Amino acid sequence: MKYRTLGRTGFEVSELSIGGLYTSSLAGGVEETKRILQRAIDLGINAIDTAPAYADSEKTIGMALEGNTAPLVITTKLGGRPQPFDAQDAKALRKSVEESLRLLGREIVDVLMVHEPDRPQQYNWWTSYDPLEGPVLDVIEDLKTQGKIRFTGLGGTTTAEMSALIRSDRFDVVLTAFNYNLLYREATSEVLPEAIGRNMGIVIGSALGQGFLGRRFDDVIKERPMWLSKVRQEQFLALYRLLDDAAIKLPELALRFVLSNPSVSTVPIGCKTMQQLEESVAAAEKGPLPQDLIQKLDEIAAMVPYRPFEEPMILPLGKEYHGPGMANIGAAVPVGKL
């Protein structure tokens, strides 16, 4: 396992980390999580990302790590707890961090991120964007003074909004999701350059698109379900042809592409099974992709430089469709049917 510096935090983190969404009762529970985390540690992974919004991930991770003395970099977030959640309630925000520490069994959080800081319809963090204001900023500074958190971060999915938040220079790490992978490159316009210019740690979430880059869906793509635009269909077909020509599996290509960017600090993997963990590590160990292959991937990405209007954020290949632009909510409609 190779290690990279997490920006100005100075932490040396493994280039693959554990994403906490599936280290919970949503997957194998405490015992399976304990097995996976110990194997990850044995393979050299030293960073874990979780959040109160990831079901009972914090609790599951805390119980799975009980008695484990391996040096780990733990990231968790503010947002979604307690319910109903009020991002303007400073007292509740402090209590949420205390609860995170209790559940994780830690005395300090290495990186505390503001979850979805770019989507006011999700969490209304800010009273002003220019200058950036909101009670969460005071809470964060108090927690730093108390020695309960070391560094701060942003965890979001948009481009313009996240770039503006990065330019506030109030945060040390950025986790950007669903805008930098084999097919999505929006983060290269502002998010990544702004973060690089401030020596922020860069965490790339959803390198596998939460599934649509985790395996091939040839039949679904050829059938073209109602939500799939023609240009996106053509792009997928081009990607699949490249996979055949290069004789490489899709998840390996997806991980190695993101890790080929030296500015990326770490890539969380949401492994549900030991096999997924070990295959991900084996892929990363093969190193960066050859430059000629990266050039071909850049050409394929350029076929759809920006996402078509109303395309779902998480492409529902092999899943139910939840309506235009929707990721996980809305009235479910079987794939390909209206």
Secondary structure, 3 states (H helix, E strand, C coil): CCEEECHHHCCEEECEEEEHHHCCCCCCHHHHHHHHHHHHHHCCCCEEECCCCCCCHHHHHHHHCCCCCCCCEEEEEECCCCCCCCCCCHHHHHHHHHHHHHHHCCCCEEEEEEECCCCCCCCCCCCEECCEECHHHHHHHHHHHCCCEEEEEEEECCCHHHHHHHHCCCCCEEEEECCCCCCCCHHHCCHHHHHHHCCCEEEEECCCHHHCCCCCCHHHHHHCCCCCCHHHHHHHHHHHHHHHHHCCCHHHHHHHHHHCCCCCCEEEECCCCHHHHHHHHHHHCCCCCCHHHHHHHHHHHCCCCCCCCCCCCCCCCCCCECCCCCCCCCCCECCCCC
